[in-house]
Amino acid sequence: MRGEDAVDLSAEKVLQTEIQFSQRLREILQPLLAETDFYRIAGGTYAEAHTRVAYLKHVIEDNGGWRIFYDDDGEPFKRENDLQILYRLVWFGTPLDIGREANDGRGPVDFKASKGRHKTLVEMKLASNTKLEANLKKQVEVYQISADAEHGLKVIIFFNYQERQKVERIVRKLELHGNRDIILIDARSDNKPSASRAT
């Protein structure tokens, strides 16, 4: 296979993955959101950012949303961008200003929710990220200083037991266990039995 053909094949595979992701997104999230008063949530940037992360976590872990991250062969896509897209969707209809990839001088943070002088940052990470420990240790705090933000949330998604163990080990090492601003999202496919088989 020539180099040009390989590039074309790779681009086609990326496009196909994006189409699959979009279809799964519509199938899973839209009916759930249509049945709720979710978009009428009100509150400060910190409370609202937490509420919307909690809702996203609930949809992924409890309402089948984890399927969005898997291809037809059962392999996870594992892209931070997909989690960011989902999080952006749960901010529809908010009176707050939600900036994605906001850069206040020290690099782009995934999200900045602001209302006047009140700001909360949200950073999304894959558990498989090789720089996860360094990111948890410093990244959001650096962005907070740069953006003059009061709060920063760190959302980490994992796709298997080993990734969960890795995150928990890092959180303990950094003495962040119990910190409510670190939110883990379980997107494993092997621990979600159907209700008829759950015990």
C-alpha positions as CSV (number, residue, x, y, z in Angstrom):
1,M,0.0,0.0,0.0
2,R,1.4,3.4,-1.0
3,G,1.6,6.2,1.5
4,E,-1.2,8.2,-0.1
5,D,-3.5,5.2,0.0
6,A,-2.7,4.7,3.7
7,V,-3.5,8.3,4.5
8,D,-6.8,8.1,2.6
9,L,-7.7,4.9,4.4
10,S,-6.8,6.5,7.8
11,A,-8.9,9.6,7.1
12,E,-11.8,7.4,6.0
13,K,-11.6,5.4,9.2
14,V,-11.5,8.6,11.3
15,L,-14.6,9.9,9.5
16,Q,-16.4,6.6,9.9
17,T,-15.6,6.6,13.7
18,E,-16.9,10.2,14.0
19,I,-20.2,9.3,12.1
20,Q,-20.7,6.2,14.4
21,F,-20.1,8.5,17.5
22,S,-22.6,11.0,16.3
23,Q,-25.2,8.4,15.6
24,R,-24.7,6.8,19.1
25,L,-24.9,10.2,20.6
26,R,-28.3,10.9,19.1
27,E,-29.6,7.5,20.0
28,I,-28.7,7.6,23.6
29,L,-28.7,11.2,24.8
30,Q,-31.5,13.0,23.0
31,P,-34.4,10.9,24.3
32,L,-33.0,11.2,27.9
33,L,-32.6,14.9,27.7
34,A,-36.0,15.5,26.1
35,E,-37.7,13.9,29.1
36,T,-36.1,16.0,31.8
37,D,-36.0,19.6,33.1
38,F,-32.3,19.4,32.9
39,Y,-31.7,22.4,30.7
40,R,-33.6,24.6,33.2
41,I,-30.9,24.2,35.9
42,A,-29.8,27.4,37.5
43,G,-27.0,28.2,39.9
44,G,-23.5,29.7,40.2
45,T,-20.7,28.5,37.9
46,Y,-19.3,26.0,40.4
47,A,-22.6,24.4,41.4
48,E,-23.8,24.2,37.8
49,A,-20.5,22.8,36.5
50,H,-20.8,20.0,39.2
51,T,-24.4,19.4,38.5
52,R,-23.8,19.0,34.8
53,V,-20.8,16.7,35.3
54,A,-22.9,14.6,37.7
55,Y,-25.6,14.3,35.0
56,L,-23.1,13.3,32.3
57,K,-21.7,10.7,34.7
58,H,-25.2,9.4,35.4
59,V,-26.0,9.1,31.7
60,I,-22.7,7.3,30.9
61,E,-22.7,4.9,33.9
62,D,-26.4,4.3,34.4
63,N,-28.3,5.1,31.2
64,G,-26.3,3.3,28.6
65,G,-24.2,6.3,27.6
66,W,-21.0,4.3,27.8
67,R,-22.0,2.7,24.5
68,I,-21.3,6.0,22.7
69,F,-17.5,5.4,23.2
70,Y,-17.4,1.9,21.6
71,D,-17.2,0.8,18.0
72,D,-19.2,-2.1,16.5
73,D,-16.4,-4.5,17.5
74,G,-16.7,-3.4,21.1
75,E,-13.4,-1.5,21.1
76,P,-13.4,1.9,22.9
77,F,-12.7,5.1,20.9
78,K,-10.8,6.6,23.8
79,R,-10.7,10.3,22.8
80,E,-10.9,13.2,25.2
81,N,-12.6,15.2,22.4
82,D,-15.7,12.8,22.6
83,L,-16.1,13.4,26.3
84,Q,-15.7,17.2,25.7
85,I,-18.5,17.1,23.1
86,L,-20.8,15.3,25.4
87,Y,-20.1,17.8,28.2
88,R,-20.7,20.7,25.9
89,L,-24.1,19.3,25.0
90,V,-25.3,19.2,28.6
91,W,-24.7,23.0,28.8
92,F,-27.3,23.8,26.2
93,G,-29.8,26.5,27.4
94,T,-27.6,27.9,30.2
95,P,-27.5,31.6,31.0
96,L,-23.8,31.1,31.8
97,D,-21.0,31.8,29.3
98,I,-19.3,28.4,28.4
99,G,-16.0,28.8,26.6
100,R,-14.4,25.7,25.1
101,E,-10.6,25.6,24.7
102,A,-10.5,29.0,26.5
103,N,-6.9,30.3,26.7
104,D,-6.1,33.0,29.3
105,G,-2.4,32.9,28.6
106,R,-1.1,29.6,30.0
107,G,-2.7,27.2,27.5
108,P,-6.2,26.2,26.6
109,V,-8.5,24.7,29.3
110,D,-11.2,22.4,28.1
111,F,-14.1,24.5,29.5
112,K,-14.5,27.8,31.3
113,A,-18.0,28.5,32.8
114,S,-18.3,32.2,33.7
115,K,-20.9,34.7,34.9
116,G,-19.4,38.1,35.5
117,R,-16.3,37.7,37.6
118,H,-17.3,34.1,38.8
119,K,-15.5,31.4,36.8
120,T,-15.1,27.6,37.1
121,L,-12.8,25.6,34.9
122,V,-13.4,22.0,33.8
123,E,-10.6,19.8,32.4
124,M,-11.4,16.4,30.8
125,K,-8.8,13.6,30.9
126,L,-8.5,10.0,29.8
127,A,-7.3,7.7,32.5
128,S,-4.9,6.3,29.9
129,N,-3.2,9.7,29.4
130,T,0.5,9.2,30.1
131,K,0.7,12.7,31.7
132,L,-2.3,12.2,34.0
133,E,-0.4,12.5,37.3
134,A,1.3,15.7,36.2
135,N,-2.0,17.1,35.0
136,L,-3.8,16.3,38.2
137,K,-1.0,17.8,40.2
138,K,-0.7,21.2,38.5
139,Q,-2.6,21.8,35.3
140,V,-6.0,23.0,36.4
141,E,-4.5,25.1,39.2
142,V,-2.2,26.9,36.7
143,Y,-5.2,27.6,34.5
144,Q,-7.2,28.9,37.5
145,I,-4.5,31.4,38.3
146,S,-4.2,32.5,34.6
147,A,-8.0,32.8,34.2
148,D,-8.6,34.2,37.7
149,A,-11.0,31.3,38.3
150,E,-12.3,30.4,41.8
151,H,-12.7,26.7,41.1
152,G,-11.5,23.9,38.8
153,L,-13.0,20.4,38.2
154,K,-11.0,17.5,36.9
155,V,-13.1,14.8,35.1
156,I,-11.4,11.5,34.3
157,I,-13.0,8.7,32.2
158,F,-11.7,5.1,32.3
159,F,-12.5,2.1,30.1
160,N,-11.2,-0.8,32.0
161,Y,-10.3,-2.0,35.5
162,Q,-6.6,-1.3,35.1
163,E,-7.2,2.3,34.2
164,R,-9.4,2.7,37.2
165,Q,-6.7,1.3,39.4
166,K,-4.1,3.7,37.9
167,V,-6.3,6.7,38.6
168,E,-7.0,5.7,42.1
169,R,-3.3,5.1,42.7
170,I,-2.5,8.6,41.4
171,V,-5.2,10.2,43.4
172,R,-4.0,8.5,46.6
173,K,-0.4,9.5,45.9
174,L,-1.3,13.1,45.4
175,E,-3.5,13.0,48.5
176,L,-6.6,14.0,46.6
177,H,-8.8,11.1,47.7
178,G,-12.2,12.4,48.6
179,N,-11.7,15.7,46.7
180,R,-15.1,16.4,45.2
181,D,-13.5,18.3,42.3
182,I,-12.0,15.1,40.9
183,I,-14.8,13.1,39.2
184,L,-14.3,9.7,37.8
185,I,-16.5,8.4,35.0
186,D,-16.8,4.6,34.5
187,A,-17.2,3.9,30.8
188,R,-16.3,0.2,31.1
189,S,-18.4,-2.2,29.0
190,D,-17.7,-5.3,31.1
191,N,-19.4,-4.3,34.4
192,K,-22.9,-3.2,33.2
193,P,-25.1,-6.3,33.1
194,S,-28.6,-6.0,32.0
195,A,-31.2,-5.6,34.7
196,S,-32.4,-9.2,34.2
197,R,-29.0,-10.5,35.0
198,A,-28.0,-8.0,37.8
199,T,-27.8,-9.5,41.3
